[in-house]
Amino acid sequence: MENPIITALQTRRSIRKYKPEQITDEELKTVLEAGTWAPTGMGYQDPWIIAIQDPALMERISRMNREIWGRDIDPFYGAPTYVLVFGSDPKKWANSVYDGALVLGNMMNAAHAIGLGSCWINREREMFSSEEGKALMKELGLPEGLVGIGALALGYPASFPQTVKPRKENYYRIIK
Ligand SMILES: Cc1cc2nc3c(=O)[nH]c(=O)nc-3n(C[C@H](O)[C@H](O)[C@H](O)COP(=O)(O)O)c2cc1C
């Protein structure tokens, strides 16, 4: 079936090289807004979304991520915008991680739909469970007790992957 949304879902790729130019505020808000329309458990809208374009803060976040990763390359691939997603402690809100993941998914697909590149960047849970991470969450104005779920690198793609893994056999089955 031909459909522009399905095509966008199939052609989105994780982007690992970005142009240095910043995206427009309109583009950023379009992506963030798309995140807010993700379904959430009981419609509770648990996730918290923070976009960051402040270079000093970005360097700090990149460094914190690198320290956990143990590799000395920018985990955000030089993207000019980071988007961090937080949620309630899963012990208190069982849907927390599912909700946050759907928000991230919506934002990645929205970014692709408007010609931006994005990539999910891991290790937020570890980053924001450290003392430094908790202090940073406070600085960001977040309430206490949240956990880091995931982050996005976001920007104009400087290169787009030309190959894609085929989907695994029997990824889905239909039982009638
Ligand atoms: C939960 C999750 C964590 C990921 N973490 C990272 C990461 O830390 N760094 C990275 O470069 N890509 C990360 N990715 C991107 C995946 O590697 C990528 O989605 C996968 O290889 C498929 O490629 P595609 O997104 O281009 O289809 C992550 C994706 C998911 C869903």
The ligand as a Tripos MOL2 file, in Angstrom:
@<TRIPOS>MOLECULE
LIG
   31    33     1     0     0
SMALL
NO_CHARGES

@<TRIPOS>ATOM
      1 C1         17.1050    1.8920   22.3500 C.3       1 LIG1
      2 C2         18.0570    2.3500   21.2840 C.ar      1 LIG1
      3 C3         19.3380    2.7590   21.6310 C.ar      1 LIG1
      4 C4         20.2260    3.2200   20.6550 C.ar      1 LIG1
      5 N1         21.4390    3.7160   21.0400 N.ar      1 LIG1
      6 C5         22.2620    4.2160   20.1190 C.ar      1 LIG1
      7 C6         23.4710    4.8590   20.4910 C.ar      1 LIG1
      8 O1         23.7880    5.0070   21.6630 O.2       1 LIG1
      9 N2         24.2640    5.3340   19.5100 N.ar      1 LIG1
     10 C7         23.9470    5.1940   18.1860 C.ar      1 LIG1
     11 O2         24.7310    5.6260   17.3290 O.2       1 LIG1
     12 N3         22.8050    4.6220   17.7970 N.ar      1 LIG1
     13 C8         21.9510    4.1490   18.7200 C.ar      1 LIG1
     14 N4         20.7410    3.6190   18.3450 N.ar      1 LIG1
     15 C9         20.3920    3.5460   16.9090 C.3       1 LIG1
     16 C10        20.4130    2.1140   16.3830 C.3       1 LIG1
     17 O3         21.7560    1.6720   16.3070 O.3       1 LIG1
     18 C11        19.7140    2.1000   15.0170 C.3       1 LIG1
     19 O4         18.3590    2.4500   15.1780 O.3       1 LIG1
     20 C12        19.7840    0.7230   14.3820 C.3       1 LIG1
     21 O5         21.1160    0.3780   14.0640 O.3       1 LIG1
     22 C13        18.9430    0.6360   13.0980 C.3       1 LIG1
     23 O6         19.3360    1.6340   12.1710 O.3       1 LIG1
     24 P1         18.3070    2.7040   11.6120 P.3       1 LIG1
     25 O7         17.8110    3.5140   12.7910 O.co2     1 LIG1
     26 O8         19.0980    3.5290   10.6530 O.co2     1 LIG1
     27 O9         17.1830    1.9840   10.9440 O.co2     1 LIG1
     28 C14        19.8430    3.1940   19.2870 C.ar      1 LIG1
     29 C15        18.5470    2.7840   18.9500 C.ar      1 LIG1
     30 C16        17.6650    2.3930   19.9210 C.ar      1 LIG1
     31 C17        16.2510    2.0300   19.5330 C.3       1 LIG1
@<TRIPOS>BOND
     1     1     2 1
     2     2     3 ar
     3     2    30 ar
     4     3     4 ar
     5     4     5 ar
     6     4    28 ar
     7     5     6 ar
     8     6     7 ar
     9     6    13 1
    10     7     8 2
    11     7     9 ar
    12     9    10 ar
    13    10    11 2
    14    10    12 ar
    15    12    13 ar
    16    13    14 ar
    17    14    15 1
    18    14    28 ar
    19    15    16 1
    20    16    17 1
    21    16    18 1
    22    18    19 1
    23    18    20 1
    24    20    21 1
    25    20    22 1
    26    22    23 1
    27    23    24 1
    28    24    25 2
    29    24    26 1
    30    24    27 1
    31    28    29 ar
    32    29    30 ar
    33    30    31 1
@<TRIPOS>SUBSTRUCTURE
     1 LIG1         1 GROUP 0 **** ****
